[in-house]
Amino acid sequence: MKIVACVKRVPTTEAQAKVSADGTNIDPAGLQYTLSFYDEIAVEKAVLLKEAAGGAPEVVVLSLGPTDGSKELRECLAKGADRVLLVKDEQWAGHDARATAKLLAAQIGGLGADLALFGRVATDRDNAAVGPMVATLLGWACVTDVVALDVAGGKGVAKRESEAGIETYEFALPAVVTCQKGLAEPRTAGLKGIMAAKKKPLDEVSAAIEPNQAVVAKLELPPARPAGRIIGKGADAVPALMAALRTEAKVL
Amino acid sequence: MSTIVVHVEQVGGATRRASLEVLGAARGVASSVVAVVSGDGAANAANQLGNQGADRVVVLKGAGTSPDALARDVAKVCKDTGAKGFLAASTGTGRDLAPRVAALLDSTLFADCTALAASGGSFSVKRTWLAGKLVANLTSKAPVLCATLRRNTFAPVERQASAEIVHTDASTDFKAVLKDVAAKVGGKLDVSEAPVVVSGGRGLQAPENFALLEKLAAAFGNAAVGASRAVVDMGWRPHGDQVGQTGKTVAPQLYVAVGISGAIQHLAGMKTSKVIVAINKDPEAPIFKVADYGIVGDAFEVLPALTAAVAAARAQG
């Protein structure tokens, strides 16, 4: 069995977003990067499934990203993944969901994977699209926003968090699962893992990617919220707050 | 002018508010709106959809148990009608469905859009990137514009019109199938759809103190209780209640943040709320920078007073 965990390098939550001079790109100057929060859960779940199966399944971390992102990818190896396949692309952050999904679907198909795990959403573009798109392109089963997952005998059972409650799905492999918080708690890499990671393969390949259908016309900073005010202190301020909500904000 | 297909969500025959908003948005950019509705109660919901903006309704009989089968059925409606657009609500269901439909139509996805416009035969949208730190104005070169629309952002329409209703059998082959739904306790409102959200953070000091927020939510009557990442990570509240970059994005009429300092990660999930009220002991807390109204004070003192005032205001109507 082969499990692929797909990861994306994204700016950190604390990053100050700036627009490039031409108004259509994110200015990368000074940005710090990390793996997208939910992608770390995907890697952890892949490693947990491998460990639960006695170490037999191979865990491949797949990423479309820049060469200088290999620090984050090495960390995945230190946490238990077997190898990394990096599709090198210095423009990795600029592709739309369809272009990315087509490229990853071809790679995942080529790897002969049984299960592909994605984070439920990448925290930069907030599309939550690539996982289900890859599944659809490959004709695979897909369950999104998964908080519990069991895989055995070529079949899977996944619990999905929805507005209605917790939904349970059954499916046959191969499948795509997108990982929600709660599915697994990413581990910290230990010294042993870090040493082992140095000997694991991190293969870089190049691949053609389709042009975007989502074209950036303009990036801008969001309009600033009008300045608010402190109504007062403690419970004594409640009547003034109620008056403001009723007559000024008109939300009561 | 063009045809737009809308996936409509309904519960027991009542169309969800989020879908009414999508129908309203579709009406604004299309000459013809085709609604696709499925699940128990779909036929009842269909009868109202003409008044809510649809010209034509496709009822998928027997659908609702497989997300991949639903996507194929919806994509087929898009192809059969020659649709130039496919829209769904930015709900859990919509965000699961839309990328699958987009892939079947060889189109990309525009997720969680806050504006939608059509001009000269092409569509453009607005949406936020990097947790709300940037607004992206995007133009679609996709054969079919596939988009999900942020809740509480587009206005529903009300009109007197009847839609043509077509019943069709849902596809019966599927890859993944729904076996069970463990419904939420007491049918509580989800934070992402409630008109009022009252959220608590570390300032509430202990999980049992969220009872104070539950009481405030009950006083509002239409409120859901949310939580900061810190208290979810400590296990005080379920992850489904988390508001923020790694939780849910909410845009209610009124957002009340209690004992929440206002980390970037939290602000990302709530700063497009219409009105924000912050209650915090620390006058320097960053939450006051995005709040319209702030009270500096102890949550344990302010919350009961606020709950009583809201209950009294509602009693007066």
Interface residues (C-beta under 8 A of the other chain):
Chain A: P11 T13 E14 A15 Q16 A17 V19 I26 F37 Y38 D96 A97 R98 A99 A101 T123 D124 R125 D126 N127 A128 A129 V130 G131 P132 M133 A135 T136 L137 G139 W140 A141 C142 V143 T144 D145 V147 A158 E161 S162 E163 A164 G165 I166 E167 T168 Y169 E170 F171 A172 A175 Q180 K181 G182 N212 Q213 A214 V215 V216 A217 K218 L219 E220 L221 P222 R225 P226 G228 R229 I230 I231 G232 K233 G234 A235 A237 V238 P239 L241 M242 A244 L245 R246 A249 V251 L252
Chain B: P67 D68 A71 T91 G92 T93 R95 D96 A98 P99 R100 A102 A103 L104 D106 S107 T108 L109 F110 A111 D112 S124 R127 T128 W129 L130 A131 G132 K133 L134 V135 A136 N137 L138 T139 S140 K141 A142 K175 A176 V177 L178 K179 D180 V181 A182 A183 K184 D190 S192 E193 V196 H239 G240 Q242 Q245 T246 G247 Q253 L254 I264 Q265 A268 K271 K274 V275 I276 V277 P283 F288 V290 A291 D292 Y293 G294 I295 V296 G297 D298 E301 V302 P304 A305 L306 A309 V310 A313
